[in-house]
Amino acid sequence: DLFGSLGQPNLALRCQQLRQLIAQYDHEYYVLDAPSVPDSEYDLVYRDLQDIERQHPNLITPDSPTQRVSGSAANAFNSITHRQAMLSLNNAFEDSELEAFDKRVREALGQEQVEYAVEPKFDGLAITLTYENGIFTQGATRGDGYTGEDVTHNLRTVRSIPMRLNCENAPKLLEVRGEVLMFKRDFEKLNQAQLAKGEKLFANPRNAAAGSLRQLDAKITATRPLSFFAYGLGVADGAPALGSHSMAMDYLANLYFPVSEVRQLVMGVTGLRDYYQKIGQLRNELPFDIDGVVYKVNQFNQQNELGFVSRAPRWAIAHKFPAQEALTVVEDINVQ
Ligand SMILES: NC(=O)c1c(N)nc(OC2CCCC2)nc1O[C@@H]1CCC[C@@H]1O
């Protein structure tokens, strides 16, 4: 038969090729929103992999897309201590605080103007992803910044989180920090489905994302439309030398991680202010909720020079928008 002639080694290679192809298709569909093949083609490739794995379970690998929804329901989350603390951010609300931040940074660095990496402040749930030799092995919530909950199985179900790194010589260890969130449109659809099922409605996308991620049964998480954006690195062992936050984001984008498309590099406090205004205008059009923007000194050597105050860095602050009145009201849907 077909498989007899292929033999094990070739089958293993065939599985690897199928996994790689599906990882590419997932990236195009869930991250770039630009599939290169129709769903019918995707389903054929996926079924090929499933058939081989069903006949040869020894060929199943943890990064196989067929393993995204797996694992039985646990009765509690294990506690994970982060190799590198997941710090929080000091907030600025007034323009005067912005001036003060930039002034402190300029004086500490002895520099006229500072280059900042700026990006939206995603309003979701902070998590950390661990990749060992290019394979996703563990995921955890931020928790108190030092220990979080092991939500590995749940994170496997998030299609925009890659199960393997898209590179040849993968780093021995790579920790990726980011935010799990739910897009506004997916949140509306979820609440309409909840309503139709007579189940409770979620208050907002952030609560829906947090509630979905902290399900003990990953099969429930798999039914929820979760997304992810990377915004930083934790421990990186064997990764190429990255000198700045913007370089780290480029590196992650090449590894198939979703990163913000509206991130920028700006100079000085004027650059910060302009970006805050720009995103403030864009806010309601963005497909996801944000509660501000984040400014980071871009160069890592300058970040190291500035260090942290208690648990938050001196080199970064969030600039919050005024809280939006609770406007996510599910309009009356005439439920039959
Ligand atoms: N929510 C965000 O979009 C975000 C971001 N874009 N960038 C950072 O960089 C921080 C992480 C540690 C030092 C700088 N943090 C963010 O969120 C933080 C994570 C934990 C508390 C805040 O929500």
The ligand as an SDF file (V2000), in Angstrom:
LIG
                    3D

 23 25  0  0  0  0  0  0  0  0999 V2000
   -0.5580   45.5480   27.5740 N   0  0  0  0  0  0  0  0  0  0  0  0
    0.3840   45.8660   26.6880 C   0  0  0  0  0  0  0  0  0  0  0  0
    0.0850   46.0740   25.5130 O   0  0  0  0  0  0  0  0  0  0  0  0
    1.8310   45.9690   27.1080 C   0  0  0  0  0  0  0  0  0  0  0  0
    2.8290   46.3420   26.1670 C   0  0  0  0  0  0  0  0  0  0  0  0
    2.5230   46.6400   24.8790 N   0  0  0  0  0  0  0  0  0  0  0  0
    4.1270   46.4010   26.5620 N   0  0  0  0  0  0  0  0  0  0  0  0
    4.4660   46.1210   27.8430 C   0  0  0  0  0  0  0  0  0  0  0  0
    5.7710   46.1920   28.1660 O   0  0  0  0  0  0  0  0  0  0  0  0
    6.1250   46.1050   29.5700 C   0  0  0  0  0  0  0  0  0  0  0  0
    6.3170   44.6710   30.0040 C   0  0  0  0  0  0  0  0  0  0  0  0
    7.3900   44.7270   31.0730 C   0  0  0  0  0  0  0  0  0  0  0  0
    8.0800   46.0690   30.9670 C   0  0  0  0  0  0  0  0  0  0  0  0
    7.4620   46.7900   29.7810 C   0  0  0  0  0  0  0  0  0  0  0  0
    3.5580   45.7640   28.7820 N   0  0  0  0  0  0  0  0  0  0  0  0
    2.2370   45.6900   28.4380 C   0  0  0  0  0  0  0  0  0  0  0  0
    1.3380   45.3230   29.3900 O   0  0  0  0  0  0  0  0  0  0  0  0
    1.8180   45.1990   30.7300 C   0  0  0  0  0  0  0  0  0  0  0  0
    2.1130   43.7630   31.0630 C   0  0  0  0  0  0  0  0  0  0  0  0
    1.8030   43.5800   32.5150 C   0  0  0  0  0  0  0  0  0  0  0  0
    1.0620   44.8040   32.9780 C   0  0  0  0  0  0  0  0  0  0  0  0
    0.7910   45.6410   31.7490 C   0  0  0  0  0  0  0  0  0  0  0  0
   -0.4910   45.2970   31.2500 O   0  0  0  0  0  0  0  0  0  0  0  0
  1  2  1  0
  2  3  2  0
  2  4  1  0
  4  5  1  0
  4 16  2  0
  5  6  1  0
  5  7  2  0
  7  8  1  0
  8  9  1  0
  8 15  2  0
  9 10  1  0
 10 11  1  0
 10 14  1  0
 11 12  1  0
 12 13  1  0
 13 14  1  0
 15 16  1  0
 16 17  1  0
 17 18  1  0
 18 19  1  0
 18 22  1  0
 19 20  1  0
 20 21  1  0
 21 22  1  0
 22 23  1  0
M  END
$$$$
